[in-house]
Amino acid sequence: MEVERDFICTPPPKTVRFGDSVANSLVKLKQGDPSDYEMIKHQLSDPEIKDAQIISWLQEFRSCVTQLGKEHEQLIYTVLRLPWPGRSPAVVDEYLAFLSNLISAQTVYLRSCLKTLVSNFTPRRVKIQEGNVDISDSDDDDENLPRIFDRCHQALQMIARYVPSRDVLELIISKMLTLDVSAPRSEIEEVESMGGQNRGAGTDDDFLFDMDEDDGYSQDDGLLMRHSVAERLDTLMLVLLAFIKDMSHVNGVLDVERVKTLYRDLVYVFDKLVLPTHACAHVQFCVFYLCSFRLGLAEAFLDHLWKVLQSLSQPAVLRQAAASYIGSFLARAKFVPVAKYQVVFCYTIIERNNRTMLPVVRTSVGGDSVATNTNPLDTFFPFDPYLLKRSGQYIDSLYQVWEEPSDCMGPQKKKGTMNPTEEEDDFLHGETPKADTVMGSYESHLRSPSSVGSPPIAFLQRPF
């Protein structure tokens, strides 16, 4: 089905309807008369609405889409909820045409459009009455489900053509961050270590991606996260990382231009959402994974963080977070050929910032404001070990795991050598190395490396 064709407004078919036209109803609403406006919403909500009626309404809405501002959100939500996926091809065509016009003219409705489309991937629930008991079950035996899913995929692909990909990524990652901070690392570790007793741990808040438990999973499944929120996040991270891989490669070969575009979009979302979020444990690994494709990507990411760290115009909290990301990234990324003194330098920055006490105003028991000194980032290491099991298969081979040092820790030897010029990848021409350097170990990721010594002055003058 061709979505990008030039939709020509044809005269709407004759159907039974009440009230004035959509355009006139919007004018009346603005003048203080909501009667026709409310009547339109009522008619659109009719469960027995016919195909011809849907087509007629959609054509009217397309003709006045520029007038549908944020104040008409309830009306737009009613239109978006029309039962279009299982209807005739003519209805599908008109709905996609309306959708393309809406998001092109009113980008404020992007979130609502995506949320409505995603909801169609969950089979609707039906009530079955047995005796005096009402049983609710999902209608997953509907033979039309494959066709409905295909049409919803088509709608999502169409949105991707009209809306910048970073806007879609921002929406998805914002929801994933909500899950991430709702599943603290310590809580996941506790639930996983306790086995199946706390399978239901976590909350069931109203997230965009609300998934039912799959009865096909076994409690003994080694890839099943026992923490319910972590299980949802694991599923979404698996999809996101697979998307990053697919978007960056064409026929199995890295496409430089596509990966550059994706990198810029991800870094934009990272700056806006991830960097300011303290204690997120997993979502940031999407950038970690992308940077593994090419050394130049990793260096560009480090250079970006370095600029945030040095910028006096950035808030102190963001500069500290950037320092934490630099140190943690260098310490954990196998694909970055980093000498030990560089890790020491970054951890020295982190230690210095940990000693910098930020003034925070808190309220005492009596209600008076009391100035205290604290540092909310003093234990934040963003690339601590990845705990999600299924999506972790993308990360494991790229991740440097530190082990306890022996009593007599000698100098570490490199597995191979690298020409210094090979490290100067300029984001376009270099090749991703294969963990040529093994860095020294610490007693833990929190141990101070300051005893090893400071980096040479030459490093301080060398940009990433």
C-alpha positions in Angstrom: 0.0 0.0 0.0 1.5 3.3 -1.1 1.4 5.7 1.9 3.3 8.6 0.3 0.9 9.2 -2.6 -0.8 12.6 -2.9 -4.1 12.1 -1.1 -6.7 14.1 -2.9 -9.7 15.2 -0.8 -12.7 13.5 -2.5 -16.3 14.5 -1.5 -17.2 12.5 1.6 -19.8 9.8 1.0 -23.3 10.4 2.3 -23.7 9.1 5.8 -26.1 9.7 8.7 -24.7 12.2 11.2 -25.7 14.9 13.5 -24.5 18.4 14.3 -22.4 20.8 12.2 -19.2 20.2 10.3 -15.9 19.8 12.2 -14.6 23.2 11.0 -17.7 25.0 12.1 -17.8 23.1 15.4 -14.3 24.3 16.2 -15.3 27.9 15.5 -18.4 27.5 17.7 -16.2 26.0 20.5 -13.9 29.0 20.3 -17.0 31.3 20.7 -18.1 29.4 23.8 -20.6 26.9 22.3 -19.3 23.3 22.8 -22.6 21.5 21.9 -21.6 20.4 18.4 -18.0 19.7 19.5 -19.2 17.3 22.2 -21.6 15.7 19.7 -18.7 15.0 17.3 -16.8 13.2 20.1 -19.9 11.2 21.0 -20.5 10.0 17.4 -16.8 9.1 17.0 -17.0 6.9 20.1 -19.9 4.9 18.7 -18.8 1.2 18.8 -21.1 0.5 15.8 -19.5 3.2 13.6 -19.4 2.2 9.9 -16.5 2.3 7.4 -18.2 5.1 5.4 -18.6 7.2 8.5 -15.0 6.8 9.6 -13.8 7.8 6.1 -16.1 10.9 6.1 -14.9 12.0 9.5 -11.3 11.5 8.7 -11.6 13.5 5.5 -13.2 16.4 7.4 -10.5 16.3 10.1 -7.7 16.4 7.4 -9.2 19.5 5.9 -8.9 21.5 9.1 -5.9 19.8 10.7 -4.1 23.1 11.2 -6.8 24.3 13.5 -6.5 21.3 15.9 -4.2 22.6 18.6 -3.3 21.3 22.0 -6.6 22.5 23.4 -8.4 19.9 21.3 -6.4 17.0 22.7 -9.5 15.0 23.9 -11.1 15.2 20.4 -7.8 14.1 18.7 -7.5 11.2 21.2 -11.0 10.1 20.2 -10.1 10.2 16.5 -6.9 8.3 17.1 -8.8 5.6 18.9 -11.1 4.9 15.9 -11.1 1.1 15.1 -9.2 1.5 11.8 -6.7 -1.5 11.8 -9.3 -4.2 11.1 -11.4 -2.2 8.6 -11.3 -1.9 4.8 -8.3 -0.8 2.9 -10.1 2.5 2.2 -10.4 3.2 5.9 -6.7 2.3 6.4 -5.7 4.7 3.6 -7.7 7.6 5.1 -6.4 7.0 8.6 -2.8 7.0 7.5 -3.5 10.1 5.5 -4.9 11.8 8.5 -2.0 10.6 10.7 0.6 12.0 8.3 -1.2 15.4 8.1 -1.6 15.6 11.8 2.0 14.9 12.8 3.3 17.2 10.0 1.1 20.1 11.1 0.9 19.4 14.9 4.0 17.7 16.2 2.6 18.1 19.7 0.5 15.0 19.0 3.5 12.7 18.2 3.4 11.2 21.7 -0.4 10.5 21.5 0.0 9.0 18.0 2.8 6.6 19.1 1.0 5.6 22.3 -2.2 4.8 20.4 -0.4 2.8 17.7 1.6 0.8 20.3 -1.6 0.0 22.2 -2.8 -1.9 19.1 0.0 -4.4 19.5 -1.7 -5.7 22.7 -4.7 -8.0 22.0 -7.9 -6.5 23.3 -9.3 -8.1 26.4 -12.7 -9.8 26.2 -15.1 -10.8 29.0 -16.2 -14.4 29.2 -19.1 -15.2 31.6 -19.1 -18.6 33.2 -22.0 -18.9 35.5 -22.1 -15.8 37.6 -18.3 -15.2 37.2 -16.9 -12.7 34.6 -13.5 -13.9 33.3 -11.3 -11.4 31.5 -8.9 -12.8 28.9 -6.9 -11.5 26.0 -8.4 -12.0 22.5 -5.1 -13.4 21.2 -6.8 -16.0 19.0 -8.2 -13.3 16.7 -7.3 -14.4 13.1 -7.1 -10.7 12.2 -4.2 -10.0 14.5 -1.4 -10.5 12.0 -3.1 -8.0 9.6 -3.7 -5.5 12.4 0.0 -5.7 13.5 1.2 -5.3 9.9 -0.9 -2.1 9.5 0.3 -0.7 12.7 3.9 -1.3 11.7 3.1 0.5 8.4 1.8 3.5 10.4 4.9 3.6 12.5 7.1 3.4 9.5 5.2 6.3 8.0 5.7 8.4 11.1 9.4 7.7 10.9 9.4 9.3 7.4 7.8 12.5 8.6 9.2 12.9 12.2 12.9 13.3 13.0 14.1 10.0 14.4 15.5 11.8 17.5 12.0 12.8 18.5 10.9 9.1 18.5 14.1 8.0 20.3 13.5 10.7 22.9 10.0 9.5 23.6 11.0 5.8 23.8 14.1 6.4 25.9 12.2 8.7 28.3 9.8 5.8 29.0 12.7 3.4 29.4 14.4 5.7 31.9 11.2 5.7 34.0 11.6 1.9 34.2 15.3 2.1 34.8 15.1 4.4 37.8 12.2 2.3 39.1 14.5 -0.8 39.2 17.5 0.2 41.3 20.6 -1.9 40.9 20.6 -3.0 44.5 17.0 -4.1 44.3 17.6 -6.2 41.1 20.6 -7.9 42.7 18.6 -8.7 45.8 15.6 -10.1 43.9 17.8 -12.1 41.5 19.8 -13.6 44.4 16.6 -14.6 46.3 15.4 -16.7 43.4 11.7 -17.0 42.5 10.3 -15.8 45.9 10.0 -12.2 44.7 9.1 -12.8 41.1 6.5 -10.0 41.4 8.9 -7.4 42.8 8.6 -3.9 41.3 5.7 -1.8 40.5 3.0 -1.9 37.9 2.6 1.8 37.2 1.0 3.0 34.1 3.9 2.9 31.7 3.6 3.2 28.0 5.0 -0.3 27.4 2.8 -2.4 29.7 3.4 -6.0 28.9 1.6 -9.1 30.2 3.7 -12.0 31.5 4.3 -14.6 28.9 3.1 -18.0 30.1 5.8 -19.6 27.9 8.5 -18.5 30.3 9.6 -20.9 32.9 10.8 -20.0 36.4 13.9 -22.0 35.5 14.6 -20.0 32.4 18.1 -18.7 32.8 17.4 -15.5 30.8 14.3 -14.5 32.7 14.6 -11.5 35.0 12.8 -12.3 38.2 12.4 -8.6 38.9 9.2 -7.6 37.0 10.3 -4.1 36.1 13.8 -5.3 35.1 12.2 -7.9 32.9 10.3 -5.2 31.0 13.4 -3.1 30.7 15.4 -6.0 29.5 12.9 -6.6 26.7 13.0 -3.0 25.6 16.8 -2.8 25.8 16.9 -5.9 23.6 14.8 -4.2 21.0 16.7 -0.9 21.2 20.1 -2.5 20.9 18.9 -4.6 17.9 17.5 -1.5 16.3 20.9 0.3 16.8 22.7 -2.6 15.1 20.2 -2.9 12.2 20.2 0.9 11.6 24.0 1.0 11.6 24.7 -1.8 9.1 23.7 -2.5 5.5 24.1 -6.2 4.5 26.3 -6.7 7.5 28.6 -3.9 6.7 28.9 -0.7 8.8 27.4 2.3 7.0 29.3 5.3 8.1 26.7 7.9 7.2 23.9 6.1 8.8 25.9 5.5 12.0 26.9 9.2 12.2 23.2 10.2 12.0 22.2 7.7 14.6 25.1 8.8 16.8 24.1 12.4 16.7 20.5 11.5 17.5 21.5 9.3 20.5 23.9 11.9 21.9 21.2 14.5 21.6 18.8 12.3 23.7 21.7 11.4 26.0 22.3 15.1 26.8 18.7 15.9 27.2 17.5 12.9 29.2 20.2 10.4 30.3 23.0 12.6 31.5 20.8 14.6 34.0 19.3 11.3 35.3 21.2 10.2 38.4 21.3 6.5 39.2 20.0 5.1 35.9 21.8 1.8 35.5 21.1 0.4 32.0 19.6 2.8 29.4 23.0 4.6 28.9 24.4 1.3 27.5 22.7 2.1 24.2 25.4 4.7 23.6 28.1 2.3 25.0 27.0 -0.3 22.4 26.9 2.2 19.5 30.4 3.4 20.3 31.7 -0.1 20.0 31.1 -0.1 16.3 34.0 2.2 15.5 36.8 3.8 17.5 36.0 7.2 16.2 32.5 7.0 17.7 34.0 6.2 21.1 36.5 9.1 20.8 33.8 11.5 19.7 31.7 10.5 22.7 34.6 11.1 25.1 35.4 14.4 23.4 31.7 15.4 23.8 31.8 14.5 27.5 35.1 16.3 28.0 33.6 19.5 26.6 30.7 19.2 29.0 33.1 18.7 31.8 35.2 21.8 30.9 32.3 24.1 30.2 31.8 26.6 32.9 28.3 27.4 31.6 27.1 23.8 32.5 25.6 23.1 35.9 28.0 21.6 38.4 25.9 18.4 38.6 26.1 17.8 34.9 29.9 18.4 34.8 30.3 15.9 37.6 28.1 13.4 35.8 30.2 13.9 32.6 33.3 13.2 34.6 31.7 10.0 36.0 30.8 8.9 32.5 34.3 9.5 31.1 36.0 7.5 33.9 33.5 4.7 33.9 33.5 4.4 30.0 37.3 4.2 29.8 37.4 1.7 32.6 34.8 -0.6 31.1 34.9 -0.4 27.3 37.1 -3.1 25.9 37.0 -1.5 22.5 38.9 1.6 23.6 42.7 1.1 23.7 43.3 3.2 26.8 46.6 3.2 28.7 46.3 2.8 32.5 47.4 6.4 33.2 44.4 7.7 31.3 42.0 5.8 33.5 43.9 7.1 36.5 43.5 10.6 35.3 39.7 10.3 34.8 39.2 8.7 38.2 41.3 11.4 39.7 38.8 13.9 38.3 36.0 11.9 39.8 37.7 11.8 43.2 38.2 15.5 43.1 34.5 16.1 42.3 33.5 13.6 45.0 35.3 15.8 47.5 33.5 18.9 46.1 30.6 19.4 48.4 27.6 20.9 46.6 25.4 23.2 48.8 21.9 21.7 49.0 19.0 23.3 50.8 16.9 20.8 52.8 14.0 21.3 55.1 14.4 20.4 58.8 11.8 18.7 60.9 10.5 22.0 62.2 10.0 23.4 58.6 13.0 25.7 58.5 15.4 25.6 55.6 18.8 24.3 56.5 21.8 24.6 54.2 23.8 21.4 54.1 26.7 20.1 52.0 26.3 16.9 50.1 27.2 15.4 46.7 24.5 13.3 45.0 27.0 11.8 42.5 29.6 10.6 45.0 28.9 6.9 44.2 27.6 7.1 40.6 29.5 4.9 38.2 27.2 4.8 35.1 28.8 1.8 33.5 28.8 -0.6 36.4 28.1 -4.2 35.5 25.1 -4.7 33.2 22.5 -6.9 35.0 19.8 -7.5 32.4 20.2 -11.0 31.0 18.9 -11.1 27.4 20.0 -7.7 26.3 23.2 -8.2 28.1 24.3 -10.6 25.4 25.0 -7.5 23.3 27.2 -6.0 26.0 29.1 -8.9 27.6 31.8 -9.3 24.9 32.5 -5.5 24.9 32.6 -5.1 28.7 35.8 -5.1 30.8 35.2 -7.0 34.0 37.6 -6.2 36.9 38.8 -8.9 39.1 40.3 -8.8 42.6 44.1 -8.1 42.3 46.6 -10.5 43.8 48.9 -9.5 46.7 51.8 -8.9 44.3 50.4 -7.2 41.4 53.0 -6.8 38.7 52.8 -4.7 35.6 50.2 -5.7 33.1 51.3 -6.8 29.6 49.5 -6.0 26.4 48.1 -8.8 24.4 49.2 -7.0 21.3 50.7 -3.8 20.1 49.2 -0.9 18.2 50.7 1.8 16.1 50.1 5.1 17.9 48.7 6.6 14.7 46.0 4.0 14.7 44.5 5.5 17.9 43.9 8.8 16.1 40.6 7.7 14.5 38.8 10.7 13.2 35.3 9.2 13.4 35.3 8.3 9.7 38.5 6.5 8.7 39.6 4.4 11.7 38.7 0.8 12.5 37.4 -0.5 15.8 40.2 -2.3 17.7 39.7 -5.6 19.4 40.6 -4.8 23.0 44.3 -4.7 22.3 45.2 -3.3 25.7 44.5 -4.8 29.1 44.3 -2.2 31.8 45.4 -2.7 35.4 42.9 -3.9 38.0 41.7 -2.3 41.1 40.3 -3.8 44.3 36.9 -2.6 43.1 35.4 0.1 41.0 35.3 2.4 44.0 39.0 2.0 45.0 41.1 5.1 44.6 43.7 4.8 41.9 45.5 7.9 43.1 48.4 5.9 44.4 49.4 4.9 40.9 50.4 8.4 40.1 49.3 11.4 38.0 49.3 11.3 34.2 52.0 13.1 32.4 51.6 16.7 31.3 51.5 15.6 27.7 48.2 13.9 28.3 46.7 16.9 29.8 47.4 18.8 26.6 46.1 16.1 24.3 42.5 16.3 23.3 40.4 13.1 23.0 
